[in-house]
Amino acid sequence: MKIKYFLIIVFLFGFLVSAYNISKFIKGVNIESTTIPISGYQVLDIHCSAFIRDSSYLNIFWQDDSYFVAITEDLCKKINAGVVNPKLFYYKEKNIIFQEGLLIPKAYIYLSVLFTILFPLMGFIVYRKELNNSVSSM
């Protein structure tokens, strides 16, 4: 496979991943704007983590079922202090509960778009430089 085709495939793959992430984020925003936050849930466990490899989460009981909800570290500290009650939303189709703005974090969108643009661009620059050096090596 030639490098040019590989870079095109990587760009298309990145584009598809970015489009999926953006559509999922828009779905989360749509759920937040059209539904009210859930109420009447009971917090079973709070796990606050300061490490990057371990996430903070709530274990809640709502409508006869137990759910794990990923939350931010700052919100976890506020919940432990009793300062705030988090806004949680229910996504019926997937049967999950998520914190406001976190069905898919914005960082995933930014990273996928960054990968989609930068990786093929840098590869194309290297490809053009090598092409100028020797056409037969490509």
C-alpha positions in Angstrom: 0.0 0.0 0.0 1.3 3.4 -0.9 1.8 6.1 1.7 -0.6 8.4 -0.1 -3.5 5.8 0.1 -2.6 5.1 3.8 -2.9 8.8 4.6 -6.3 9.0 2.8 -7.6 6.0 4.7 -6.4 7.4 8.1 -8.1 10.7 7.3 -11.3 9.0 6.4 -11.2 6.8 9.5 -10.5 10.0 11.7 -13.3 11.8 9.9 -15.8 9.0 10.7 -14.7 8.8 14.3 -15.0 12.6 14.6 -18.5 12.5 13.1 -19.6 9.8 15.4 -18.3 11.7 18.5 -19.9 14.9 17.4 -23.3 13.2 16.7 -23.1 11.5 20.2 -22.3 14.9 21.8 -25.2 16.5 20.0 -27.5 13.7 21.1 -26.4 14.4 24.7 -27.1 18.1 24.4 -30.5 17.3 22.9 -31.4 14.9 25.8 -30.4 17.6 28.3 -32.5 20.3 26.6 -35.6 18.2 26.1 -35.8 16.3 29.4 -35.7 17.3 33.0 -33.0 15.9 35.3 -33.9 12.7 37.1 -34.9 13.0 40.7 -35.7 10.5 43.4 -32.4 8.6 43.1 -30.4 7.3 46.0 -26.6 7.5 46.1 -25.2 4.1 47.1 -21.5 4.8 46.7 -19.2 7.7 45.8 -15.8 7.0 44.5 -13.5 10.0 44.1 -10.2 9.6 42.4 -7.3 12.0 41.9 -5.4 9.6 39.6 -5.7 9.8 35.8 -6.0 6.0 35.4 -9.0 5.7 37.8 -12.2 7.6 37.3 -14.6 9.2 39.8 -18.1 7.8 39.7 -21.4 7.6 41.6 -23.2 4.3 42.1 -26.9 5.3 42.3 -30.2 3.5 42.7 -33.1 4.8 40.5 -36.3 3.1 39.4 -35.5 -0.3 40.8 -32.1 -0.5 39.1 -28.5 0.4 40.0 -26.4 2.6 37.7 -22.8 3.7 37.6 -22.4 7.4 36.6 -19.1 8.9 35.6 -18.6 12.3 37.2 -15.8 14.9 37.3 -13.4 15.1 40.1 -14.5 18.6 41.2 -18.1 17.5 41.3 -17.2 14.5 43.3 -15.5 16.6 46.0 -18.6 18.9 46.1 -20.9 15.9 46.5 -18.8 14.5 49.4 -18.9 18.0 51.1 -22.7 18.0 50.6 -22.6 21.3 48.7 -24.3 20.2 45.4 -26.7 17.7 44.1 -25.7 16.7 40.6 -27.9 17.0 37.5 -28.2 13.6 36.0 -30.0 12.7 32.8 -31.4 9.4 31.6 -30.7 8.1 28.1 -33.6 5.7 27.4 -32.2 4.0 24.2 -29.0 2.9 25.9 -30.4 2.7 29.4 -27.7 4.8 30.9 -27.5 7.8 33.3 -25.0 10.5 32.6 -23.9 13.8 34.3 -24.8 17.0 32.6 -22.5 17.5 29.6 -20.8 14.2 29.9 -22.6 11.7 27.6 -19.4 12.1 25.7 -16.8 14.6 27.0 -15.8 17.5 24.7 -12.2 16.4 25.0 -13.0 13.3 22.9 -14.3 15.5 20.1 -11.3 17.8 20.2 -8.8 14.9 20.2 -10.5 13.1 17.3 -10.7 16.3 15.2 -7.1 17.1 16.0 -6.0 13.6 15.0 -8.0 13.8 11.8 -6.4 17.0 10.7 -2.8 16.8 12.1 -1.8 13.2 11.4 -2.6 13.1 7.7 -1.2 16.7 7.3 2.1 15.8 8.9 2.2 12.5 6.9 1.6 14.4 3.7 4.4 16.9 4.5 6.8 14.0 5.1 5.5 12.3 1.9 6.1 15.4 -0.2 9.6 15.9 1.3 10.5 12.2 0.5 9.0 12.6 -3.0 11.3 15.5 -3.7 14.3 13.5 -2.6 13.6 10.3 -4.6 10.5 9.4 -6.6 11.6 5.8 -6.9 11.6 5.3 -3.1 8.0 6.1 -2.8 
